[in-house]
Amino acid sequence: MIITLAGLPGSGKTTQVKLLSEKLGFPWYSIGDMRGKMAQERGITIDELNKIGLKEAFTDKDVDEYQQKLGIREDNFVIDGWLSWHFIPHSLKIFLTVDPEIAAERIYKEGRHGVHADEPEYHSVQETKEILAERVENSRARYQKYYQVDFLNPENFDLVINTTNISPEEVFAKIMEAKKIKETAL
């Protein structure tokens, strides 16, 4: 089974992908990490790459073709990417949502910003929240332009989980229950 995980920044996607990979023994892939590497190779941030992507399709098309091929040639893996559900339609499609204020606090307190070359330095929770909101809207515009899809539409997913007030373990349990249901349906 392939599990695609999409979600808002700070919703716990990375935590869940790692948990699923570990518990299921599945490899995991991160489209965000691939795009981050693409930005680093160009000496720019992910947000600068996203701005280029509004005009030039290569910033999305390369990784999107990769994940589409991955979904055809492999099975039993976990992938996090905002459009993975679209390119691997036979997957178990999960979306994690979170209150934007809580997301910004999580990301700011985590302290990864400025450490990774593709992430800007955040100077406050409010600034983090604004940058993340802009990132989501930029991506939404690119995906609409190139694929005519809205990655925030809950109808695209088998399960939507609000992670604002629940633990990673509770999120994981909900995903495992959805996995069990999907396996039973197959």
N, C-alpha and C positions, 0 to 999 in steps of 0.2 A: 504494500500500500504506500502511496505517496501522500504526504501531508504537506499542504501549502499553507503558510502562515503569513498573513498580512496584518497590518495594524498601524495605528498612529505611533509617532515617536514617543518613547517613554511608556508604552503600554506593556512592555515585558516580552517582546518578540524574541530577542536574543536569549533571554532566560529560558523561555519555553522551547526554543529550537535545541538548545543544549540539553535540557532535561529529556526531551523526546529522543534525541540522538542517543543519549546515555542509556536510558531505560529500555529503549526498543532495539538498541544495537544497530541503528541506521546511521549512515553517513548524513551529514547536513551541509547545505550550501546556503550562502548568503549573497543575494543579488546586490544588496546595499554595500557589502564589503567589496564586491567586484567593481561597482561604480565608484566607490571610495578610492580604490586602487587606480582606477582610470583617472580620477582627479589628481591624485598624488603624482602620477607619472607626468602630468602636465603642469605640476607645481601650483595647483589651484585648489580651492575648497570644493566640497560637494555642492554647495550653494552656487558657486560660480559655474560649475559644470552644468547644473540644472538650468541656469540662465542661458548658457550656450544651447542647451537642449531644446529651448523654446524655438530656436531657429534652425538647428541642425540635428537631424534624426539619429545620427550615429551614437549619440550619448545613451540612447535607449535601445536602439535596434540591435546592437552587437550583443548585449547581455540578454535581451529578450529572445533572440534567435538561439542563444546558448541554452537558456532554460527550456525552450520549446523542444529542442533536440534531446535534452536530458530527460524530459518527460516521456519521450518516445523510446529511448534506448535503455533506460534503467527503471528499476522498481525498488520499493522499500528504501525510501530516503525522505528526509525532511528538508524543506527549502523555505527560506523567508525572503519574500519579495512582494512589493505592492501589487504586481501584476502576475505573480506566479499562478494564481487561481485561473487566470485568463489563458495562459499559455500551456497549462497542464489541467485541462478541464475535467479529467477523470479522477483528479485528486480529491482528498478530503480537504475542503476549503474552510479555513478558520480565519476570522478577523478579530483582532483585539482592539478594543477602544478604551479610552481613559479620559478623565477630566483634564483639559488642557493645563490648568494650574498645577495639578498633581504631577502631570507628565513633565512640566518644566522644572518643578522642584526635584523630581527624581534625577533628571538628566544633569541639572546644575550641581546637585549634591554628589552625584557619581564622580564628577571631576575628570571625565575623559576628554572633555572639550579642550581644545588647545594642545592636547597631548598627541592626538592623532592628526597627522598632517592634513587630512581632508576636512576636519572640523574646525570651525572658527572658535576663538576664545569668547566665552560668554561671561559677561561682567555682573549679571544679576539674573534672578529668576524671571523677572519681567522681560528682560532682553531675550532670554532663552525662549520664553513663550512666543514672543514676536517672531523670532527667527524660525522656530518650528512651524508656526502657522503659515509663514511665507513659503517654507519648503513644501508643505502639504499642498498649498494652492498652486504652486509652480508645477508640482508633479501632476496634480489633477488636470491642469491645463494641457500639459504635454500628452498625457494619456488620452485625453479627449481629442486632441489634434491628430495624433498618430493612429489611435485604435478605436476611437469613438466609444470608450468605456469610462465609467466612473468607478474608481476603486473604492470609493466610500459608500457605495450603494449596498446596504446590507443584504439585498436580494441576491447578490453574487456569491454568497457564502452559505455553507451548510450550518455554520455555527458562528454567532457573534457573542463575544464575552467582554463585558465591561470589567476591567481589572482595577478600577479605582479603589475599591474597598475590599478586595479579596486577595488572599495570599497566592504566591506562585504555585503552591501545592494544590490549592483549590482550583486554579486555572487549569493546571495539568490534569486533575481528576475530570474536569468537564471535557477536556479534549479527548482523554482516553475513553470516556463514555460515548462520545460522538464517533470515535474510531470503531468501537464495538458495534454500534448501531449500523454504521456503513458496511462493516464486514458481514454482518448478518443479512443485510439487504443484497449483497453480492451473491 
